Amino acid sequence: MARFANYLKETREELRKCTWPTWEELKGSTAVVMVATLLLGLFTALVDLVFAMFARHIMG
């Protein structure tokens, strides 16, 4: 049990050393992730559509 308590203490100390993002940085990063996710989803849907059309053309 002492090892676990020591682990928690050291973890808390390490977390205090971290440089946390500001609210503005966090909002900006979130926006970038959302836009990237949207673009990747659109690209994936487009590729899927092209492959489906190609498969329909090949299969008749």
PDB file of N, CA, C and O in Angstrom:
ATOM      1  N   MET A   1       0.824  -1.197   0.000  1.00  0.00           N
ATOM      2  CA  MET A   1       0.000   0.000   0.000  1.00  0.00           C
ATOM      3  C   MET A   1       0.867   1.259   0.000  1.00  0.00           C
ATOM      4  O   MET A   1       0.490   2.281  -0.573  1.00  0.00           O
ATOM      5  N   ALA A   2       2.021   1.177   0.642  1.00  0.00           N
ATOM      6  CA  ALA A   2       2.914   2.333   0.695  1.00  0.00           C
ATOM      7  C   ALA A   2       3.448   2.659  -0.696  1.00  0.00           C
ATOM      8  O   ALA A   2       3.655   3.825  -1.032  1.00  0.00           O
ATOM      9  N   ARG A   3       3.670   1.618  -1.503  1.00  0.00           N
ATOM     10  CA  ARG A   3       4.162   1.858  -2.862  1.00  0.00           C
ATOM     11  C   ARG A   3       3.127   2.608  -3.689  1.00  0.00           C
ATOM     12  O   ARG A   3       3.470   3.488  -4.478  1.00  0.00           O
ATOM     13  N   PHE A   4       1.860   2.255  -3.505  1.00  0.00           N
ATOM     14  CA  PHE A   4       0.794   2.918  -4.245  1.00  0.00           C
ATOM     15  C   PHE A   4       0.667   4.380  -3.817  1.00  0.00           C
ATOM     16  O   PHE A   4       0.490   5.262  -4.657  1.00  0.00           O
ATOM     17  N   ALA A   5       0.756   4.634  -2.513  1.00  0.00           N
ATOM     18  CA  ALA A   5       0.691   6.010  -2.010  1.00  0.00           C
ATOM     19  C   ALA A   5       1.859   6.824  -2.552  1.00  0.00           C
ATOM     20  O   ALA A   5       1.693   7.988  -2.917  1.00  0.00           O
ATOM     21  N   ASN A   6       3.037   6.213  -2.605  1.00  0.00           N
ATOM     22  CA  ASN A   6       4.207   6.893  -3.153  1.00  0.00           C
ATOM     23  C   ASN A   6       4.012   7.185  -4.640  1.00  0.00           C
ATOM     24  O   ASN A   6       4.392   8.251  -5.125  1.00  0.00           O
ATOM     25  N   TYR A   7       3.425   6.244  -5.349  1.00  0.00           N
ATOM     26  CA  TYR A   7       3.134   6.437  -6.771  1.00  0.00           C
ATOM     27  C   TYR A   7       2.205   7.634  -6.973  1.00  0.00           C
ATOM     28  O   TYR A   7       2.442   8.471  -7.844  1.00  0.00           O
ATOM     29  N   LEU A   8       1.147   7.711  -6.164  1.00  0.00           N
ATOM     30  CA  LEU A   8       0.211   8.833  -6.280  1.00  0.00           C
ATOM     31  C   LEU A   8       0.886  10.158  -5.964  1.00  0.00           C
ATOM     32  O   LEU A   8       0.629  11.159  -6.632  1.00  0.00           O
ATOM     33  N   LYS A   9       1.742  10.173  -4.960  1.00  0.00           N
ATOM     34  CA  LYS A   9       2.460  11.397  -4.589  1.00  0.00           C
ATOM     35  C   LYS A   9       3.363  11.854  -5.733  1.00  0.00           C
ATOM     36  O   LYS A   9       3.371  13.030  -6.097  1.00  0.00           O
ATOM     37  N   GLU A  10       4.119  10.917  -6.293  1.00  0.00           N
ATOM     38  CA  GLU A  10       5.018  11.262  -7.395  1.00  0.00           C
ATOM     39  C   GLU A  10       4.248  11.692  -8.639  1.00  0.00           C
ATOM     40  O   GLU A  10       4.682  12.584  -9.368  1.00  0.00           O
ATOM     41  N   THR A  11       3.116  11.060  -8.876  1.00  0.00           N
ATOM     42  CA  THR A  11       2.283  11.442 -10.014  1.00  0.00           C
ATOM     43  C   THR A  11       1.789  12.868  -9.859  1.00  0.00           C
ATOM     44  O   THR A  11       1.827  13.647 -10.812  1.00  0.00           O
ATOM     45  N   ARG A  12       1.326  13.216  -8.670  1.00  0.00           N
ATOM     46  CA  ARG A  12       0.858  14.580  -8.412  1.00  0.00           C
ATOM     47  C   ARG A  12       1.987  15.586  -8.627  1.00  0.00           C
ATOM     48  O   ARG A  12       1.768  16.648  -9.210  1.00  0.00           O
ATOM     49  N   GLU A  13       3.199  15.258  -8.158  1.00  0.00           N
ATOM     50  CA  GLU A  13       4.345  16.151  -8.343  1.00  0.00           C
ATOM     51  C   GLU A  13       4.661  16.344  -9.823  1.00  0.00           C
ATOM     52  O   GLU A  13       4.950  17.461 -10.254  1.00  0.00           O
ATOM     53  N   GLU A  14       4.610  15.279 -10.595  1.00  0.00           N
ATOM     54  CA  GLU A  14       4.889  15.386 -12.029  1.00  0.00           C
ATOM     55  C   GLU A  14       3.818  16.202 -12.747  1.00  0.00           C
ATOM     56  O   GLU A  14       4.132  16.981 -13.647  1.00  0.00           O
ATOM     57  N   LEU A  15       2.565  16.030 -12.356  1.00  0.00           N
ATOM     58  CA  LEU A  15       1.492  16.798 -12.992  1.00  0.00           C
ATOM     59  C   LEU A  15       1.624  18.286 -12.703  1.00  0.00           C
ATOM     60  O   LEU A  15       1.238  19.111 -13.532  1.00  0.00           O
ATOM     61  N   ARG A  16       2.155  18.638 -11.556  1.00  0.00           N
ATOM     62  CA  ARG A  16       2.363  20.057 -11.239  1.00  0.00           C
ATOM     63  C   ARG A  16       3.452  20.668 -12.111  1.00  0.00           C
ATOM     64  O   ARG A  16       3.456  21.879 -12.335  1.00  0.00           O
ATOM     65  N   LYS A  17       4.376  19.847 -12.606  1.00  0.00           N
ATOM     66  CA  LYS A  17       5.455  20.339 -13.464  1.00  0.00           C
ATOM     67  C   LYS A  17       4.985  20.591 -14.895  1.00  0.00           C
ATOM     68  O   LYS A  17       5.650  21.296 -15.654  1.00  0.00           O
ATOM     69  N   CYS A  18       3.850  20.021 -15.259  1.00  0.00           N
ATOM     70  CA  CYS A  18       3.351  20.139 -16.630  1.00  0.00           C
ATOM     71  C   CYS A  18       2.963  21.572 -16.959  1.00  0.00           C
ATOM     72  O   CYS A  18       2.506  22.327 -16.101  1.00  0.00           O
ATOM     73  N   THR A  19       3.154  21.920 -18.208  1.00  0.00           N
ATOM     74  CA  THR A  19       2.677  23.205 -18.706  1.00  0.00           C
ATOM     75  C   THR A  19       1.358  22.943 -19.410  1.00  0.00           C
ATOM     76  O   THR A  19       1.325  22.332 -20.478  1.00  0.00           O
ATOM     77  N   TRP A  20       0.277  23.403 -18.811  1.00  0.00           N
ATOM     78  CA  TRP A  20      -1.043  23.150 -19.356  1.00  0.00           C
ATOM     79  C   TRP A  20      -1.396  24.236 -20.367  1.00  0.00           C
ATOM     80  O   TRP A  20      -0.999  25.388 -20.190  1.00  0.00           O
ATOM     81  N   PRO A  21      -2.134  23.891 -21.425  1.00  0.00           N
ATOM     82  CA  PRO A  21      -2.498  24.902 -22.434  1.00  0.00           C
ATOM     83  C   PRO A  21      -3.474  25.926 -21.867  1.00  0.00           C
ATOM     84  O   PRO A  21      -4.249  25.647 -20.952  1.00  0.00           O
ATOM     85  N   THR A  22      -3.404  27.111 -22.442  1.00  0.00           N
ATOM     86  CA  THR A  22      -4.374  28.139 -22.058  1.00  0.00           C
ATOM     87  C   THR A  22      -5.720  27.789 -22.691  1.00  0.00           C
ATOM     88  O   THR A  22      -5.811  26.916 -23.554  1.00  0.00           O
ATOM     89  N   TRP A  23      -6.760  28.489 -22.242  1.00  0.00           N
ATOM     90  CA  TRP A  23      -8.093  28.238 -22.784  1.00  0.00           C
ATOM     91  C   TRP A  23      -8.121  28.518 -24.286  1.00  0.00           C
ATOM     92  O   TRP A  23      -8.752  27.782 -25.044  1.00  0.00           O
ATOM     93  N   GLU A  24      -7.443  29.572 -24.713  1.00  0.00           N
ATOM     94  CA  GLU A  24      -7.412  29.923 -26.141  1.00  0.00           C
ATOM     95  C   GLU A  24      -6.673  28.855 -26.947  1.00  0.00           C
ATOM     96  O   GLU A  24      -7.121  28.483 -28.032  1.00  0.00           O
ATOM     97  N   GLU A  25      -5.554  28.361 -26.434  1.00  0.00           N
ATOM     98  CA  GLU A  25      -4.823  27.297 -27.127  1.00  0.00           C
ATOM     99  C   GLU A  25      -5.674  26.034 -27.227  1.00  0.00           C
ATOM    100  O   GLU A  25      -5.671  25.352 -28.252  1.00  0.00           O
ATOM    101  N   LEU A  26      -6.388  25.735 -26.171  1.00  0.00           N
ATOM    102  CA  LEU A  26      -7.238  24.549 -26.155  1.00  0.00           C
ATOM    103  C   LEU A  26      -8.364  24.660 -27.179  1.00  0.00           C
ATOM    104  O   LEU A  26      -8.660  23.699 -27.890  1.00  0.00           O
ATOM    105  N   LYS A  27      -8.991  25.841 -27.253  1.00  0.00           N
ATOM    106  CA  LYS A  27     -10.055  26.039 -28.242  1.00  0.00           C
ATOM    107  C   LYS A  27      -9.506  25.939 -29.661  1.00  0.00           C
ATOM    108  O   LYS A  27     -10.142  25.352 -30.536  1.00  0.00           O
ATOM    109  N   GLY A  28      -8.325  26.512 -29.890  1.00  0.00           N
ATOM    110  CA  GLY A  28      -7.715  26.450 -31.218  1.00  0.00           C
ATOM    111  C   GLY A  28      -7.374  25.028 -31.622  1.00  0.00           C
ATOM    112  O   GLY A  28      -7.632  24.618 -32.754  1.00  0.00           O
ATOM    113  N   SER A  29      -6.800  24.285 -30.707  1.00  0.00           N
ATOM    114  CA  SER A  29      -6.457  22.888 -30.993  1.00  0.00           C
ATOM    115  C   SER A  29      -7.705  22.060 -31.260  1.00  0.00           C
ATOM    116  O   SER A  29      -7.710  21.203 -32.145  1.00  0.00           O
ATOM    117  N   THR A  30      -8.754  22.312 -30.501  1.00  0.00           N
ATOM    118  CA  THR A  30     -10.006  21.586 -30.698  1.00  0.00           C
ATOM    119  C   THR A  30     -10.577  21.877 -32.080  1.00  0.00           C
ATOM    120  O   THR A  30     -11.066  20.971 -32.754  1.00  0.00           O
ATOM    121  N   ALA A  31     -10.517  23.129 -32.502  1.00  0.00           N
ATOM    122  CA  ALA A  31     -11.024  23.497 -33.823  1.00  0.00           C
ATOM    123  C   ALA A  31     -10.225  22.794 -34.918  1.00  0.00           C
ATOM    124  O   ALA A  31     -10.800  22.309 -35.893  1.00  0.00           O
ATOM    125  N   VAL A  32      -8.912  22.739 -34.763  1.00  0.00           N
ATOM    126  CA  VAL A  32      -8.067  22.069 -35.760  1.00  0.00           C
ATOM    127  C   VAL A  32      -8.427  20.591 -35.853  1.00  0.00           C
ATOM    128  O   VAL A  32      -8.541  20.047 -36.952  1.00  0.00           O
ATOM    129  N   VAL A  33      -8.606  19.944 -34.714  1.00  0.00           N
ATOM    130  CA  VAL A  33      -8.960  18.520 -34.704  1.00  0.00           C
ATOM    131  C   VAL A  33     -10.322  18.300 -35.353  1.00  0.00           C
ATOM    132  O   VAL A  33     -10.499  17.345 -36.108  1.00  0.00           O
ATOM    133  N   MET A  34     -11.287  19.174 -35.067  1.00  0.00           N
ATOM    134  CA  MET A  34     -12.622  19.021 -35.647  1.00  0.00           C
ATOM    135  C   MET A  34     -12.589  19.185 -37.164  1.00  0.00           C
ATOM    136  O   MET A  34     -13.222  18.411 -37.883  1.00  0.00           O
ATOM    137  N   VAL A  35     -11.863  20.178 -37.653  1.00  0.00           N
ATOM    138  CA  VAL A  35     -11.769  20.402 -39.101  1.00  0.00           C
ATOM    139  C   VAL A  35     -11.047  19.233 -39.768  1.00  0.00           C
ATOM    140  O   VAL A  35     -11.481  18.753 -40.816  1.00  0.00           O
ATOM    141  N   ALA A  36      -9.951  18.774 -39.169  1.00  0.00           N
ATOM    142  CA  ALA A  36      -9.215  17.645 -39.738  1.00  0.00           C
ATOM    143  C   ALA A  36     -10.087  16.391 -39.779  1.00  0.00           C
ATOM    144  O   ALA A  36     -10.048  15.639 -40.752  1.00  0.00           O
ATOM    145  N   THR A  37     -10.866  16.166 -38.734  1.00  0.00           N
ATOM    146  CA  THR A  37     -11.758  15.008 -38.698  1.00  0.00           C
ATOM    147  C   THR A  37     -12.820  15.107 -39.783  1.00  0.00           C
ATOM    148  O   THR A  37     -13.122  14.120 -40.453  1.00  0.00           O
ATOM    149  N   LEU A  38     -13.379  16.286 -39.956  1.00  0.00           N
ATOM    150  CA  LEU A  38     -14.385  16.495 -40.995  1.00  0.00           C
ATOM    151  C   LEU A  38     -13.798  16.254 -42.383  1.00  0.00           C
ATOM    152  O   LEU A  38     -14.408  15.572 -43.206  1.00  0.00           O
ATOM    153  N   LEU A  39     -12.619  16.809 -42.643  1.00  0.00           N
ATOM    154  CA  LEU A  39     -11.988  16.629 -43.954  1.00  0.00           C
ATOM    155  C   LEU A  39     -11.642  15.166 -44.219  1.00  0.00           C
ATOM    156  O   LEU A  39     -11.848  14.668 -45.326  1.00  0.00           O
ATOM    157  N   LEU A  40     -11.125  14.485 -43.217  1.00  0.00           N
ATOM    158  CA  LEU A  40     -10.802  13.073 -43.392  1.00  0.00           C
ATOM    159  C   LEU A  40     -12.064  12.247 -43.622  1.00  0.00           C
ATOM    160  O   LEU A  40     -12.056  11.312 -44.423  1.00  0.00           O
ATOM    161  N   GLY A  41     -13.138  12.582 -42.932  1.00  0.00           N
ATOM    162  CA  GLY A  41     -14.406  11.885 -43.142  1.00  0.00           C
ATOM    163  C   GLY A  41     -14.944  12.105 -44.543  1.00  0.00           C
ATOM    164  O   GLY A  41     -15.429  11.169 -45.179  1.00  0.00           O
ATOM    165  N   LEU A  42     -14.863  13.342 -45.030  1.00  0.00           N
ATOM    166  CA  LEU A  42     -15.316  13.634 -46.390  1.00  0.00           C
ATOM    167  C   LEU A  42     -14.464  12.906 -47.426  1.00  0.00           C
ATOM    168  O   LEU A  42     -14.992  12.365 -48.398  1.00  0.00           O
ATOM    169  N   PHE A  43     -13.166  12.892 -47.222  1.00  0.00           N
ATOM    170  CA  PHE A  43     -12.270  12.180 -48.133  1.00  0.00           C
ATOM    171  C   PHE A  43     -12.599  10.688 -48.157  1.00  0.00           C
ATOM    172  O   PHE A  43     -12.667  10.079 -49.224  1.00  0.00           O
ATOM    173  N   THR A  44     -12.801  10.109 -46.984  1.00  0.00           N
ATOM    174  CA  THR A  44     -13.132   8.686 -46.894  1.00  0.00           C
ATOM    175  C   THR A  44     -14.451   8.388 -47.599  1.00  0.00           C
ATOM    176  O   THR A  44     -14.566   7.383 -48.302  1.00  0.00           O
ATOM    177  N   ALA A  45     -15.443   9.250 -47.418  1.00  0.00           N
ATOM    178  CA  ALA A  45     -16.736   9.058 -48.073  1.00  0.00           C
ATOM    179  C   ALA A  45     -16.590   9.161 -49.590  1.00  0.00           C
ATOM    180  O   ALA A  45     -17.207   8.391 -50.325  1.00  0.00           O
ATOM    181  N   LEU A  46     -15.789  10.094 -50.056  1.00  0.00           N
ATOM    182  CA  LEU A  46     -15.569  10.257 -51.492  1.00  0.00           C
ATOM    183  C   LEU A  46     -14.882   9.029 -52.090  1.00  0.00           C
ATOM    184  O   LEU A  46     -15.299   8.536 -53.138  1.00  0.00           O
ATOM    185  N   VAL A  47     -13.847   8.541 -51.438  1.00  0.00           N
ATOM    186  CA  VAL A  47     -13.149   7.346 -51.920  1.00  0.00           C
ATOM    187  C   VAL A  47     -14.102   6.156 -51.927  1.00  0.00           C
ATOM    188  O   VAL A  47     -14.095   5.366 -52.871  1.00  0.00           O
ATOM    189  N   ASP A  48     -14.921   6.018 -50.889  1.00  0.00           N
ATOM    190  CA  ASP A  48     -15.896   4.929 -50.827  1.00  0.00           C
ATOM    191  C   ASP A  48     -16.893   5.033 -51.977  1.00  0.00           C
ATOM    192  O   ASP A  48     -17.241   4.022 -52.588  1.00  0.00           O
ATOM    193  N   LEU A  49     -17.350   6.236 -52.275  1.00  0.00           N
ATOM    194  CA  LEU A  49     -18.293   6.447 -53.369  1.00  0.00           C
ATOM    195  C   LEU A  49     -17.664   6.067 -54.706  1.00  0.00           C
ATOM    196  O   LEU A  49     -18.299   5.403 -55.525  1.00  0.00           O
ATOM    197  N   VAL A  50     -16.428   6.484 -54.928  1.00  0.00           N
ATOM    198  CA  VAL A  50     -15.739   6.159 -56.180  1.00  0.00           C
ATOM    199  C   VAL A  50     -15.563   4.651 -56.316  1.00  0.00           C
ATOM    200  O   VAL A  50     -15.811   4.096 -57.387  1.00  0.00           O
ATOM    201  N   PHE A  51     -15.143   3.986 -55.252  1.00  0.00           N
ATOM    202  CA  PHE A  51     -14.985   2.529 -55.311  1.00  0.00           C
ATOM    203  C   PHE A  51     -16.320   1.832 -55.544  1.00  0.00           C
ATOM    204  O   PHE A  51     -16.383   0.850 -56.283  1.00  0.00           O
ATOM    205  N   ALA A  52     -17.378   2.323 -54.926  1.00  0.00           N
ATOM    206  CA  ALA A  52     -18.701   1.714 -55.117  1.00  0.00           C
ATOM    207  C   ALA A  52     -19.156   1.876 -56.562  1.00  0.00           C
ATOM    208  O   ALA A  52     -19.692   0.938 -57.152  1.00  0.00           O
ATOM    209  N   MET A  53     -18.946   3.060 -57.138  1.00  0.00           N
ATOM    210  CA  MET A  53     -19.322   3.281 -58.532  1.00  0.00           C
ATOM    211  C   MET A  53     -18.494   2.387 -59.457  1.00  0.00           C
ATOM    212  O   MET A  53     -19.023   1.822 -60.414  1.00  0.00           O
ATOM    213  N   PHE A  54     -17.216   2.263 -59.174  1.00  0.00           N
ATOM    214  CA  PHE A  54     -16.342   1.403 -59.968  1.00  0.00           C
ATOM    215  C   PHE A  54     -16.797  -0.053 -59.876  1.00  0.00           C
ATOM    216  O   PHE A  54     -16.842  -0.753 -60.888  1.00  0.00           O
ATOM    217  N   ALA A  55     -17.128  -0.505 -58.689  1.00  0.00           N
ATOM    218  CA  ALA A  55     -17.579  -1.891 -58.500  1.00  0.00           C
ATOM    219  C   ALA A  55     -18.889  -2.133 -59.240  1.00  0.00           C
ATOM    220  O   ALA A  55     -19.060  -3.184 -59.858  1.00  0.00           O
ATOM    221  N   ARG A  56     -19.827  -1.166 -59.188  1.00  0.00           N
ATOM    222  CA  ARG A  56     -21.092  -1.314 -59.918  1.00  0.00           C
ATOM    223  C   ARG A  56     -20.846  -1.379 -61.420  1.00  0.00           C
ATOM    224  O   ARG A  56     -21.498  -2.146 -62.128  1.00  0.00           O
ATOM    225  N   HIS A  57     -19.910  -0.577 -61.902  1.00  0.00           N
ATOM    226  CA  HIS A  57     -19.584  -0.562 -63.331  1.00  0.00           C
ATOM    227  C   HIS A  57     -18.977  -1.902 -63.754  1.00  0.00           C
ATOM    228  O   HIS A  57     -19.331  -2.435 -64.806  1.00  0.00           O
ATOM    229  N   ILE A  58     -18.083  -2.439 -62.961  1.00  0.00           N
ATOM    230  CA  ILE A  58     -17.426  -3.711 -63.275  1.00  0.00           C
ATOM    231  C   ILE A  58     -18.424  -4.869 -63.217  1.00  0.00           C
ATOM    232  O   ILE A  58     -18.411  -5.743 -64.084  1.00  0.00           O
ATOM    233  N   MET A  59     -19.282  -4.876 -62.206  1.00  0.00           N
ATOM    234  CA  MET A  59     -20.220  -5.989 -62.006  1.00  0.00           C
ATOM    235  C   MET A  59     -21.426  -5.906 -62.936  1.00  0.00           C
ATOM    236  O   MET A  59     -22.168  -6.878 -63.081  1.00  0.00           O
ATOM    237  N   GLY A  60     -21.620  -4.769 -63.553  1.00  0.00           N
ATOM    238  CA  GLY A  60     -22.701  -4.643 -64.524  1.00  0.00           C
ATOM    239  C   GLY A  60     -23.953  -4.269 -63.867  1.00  0.00           C
ATOM    240  O   GLY A  60     -24.978  -4.117 -64.531  1.00  0.00           O
TER     241      GLY A  60
END
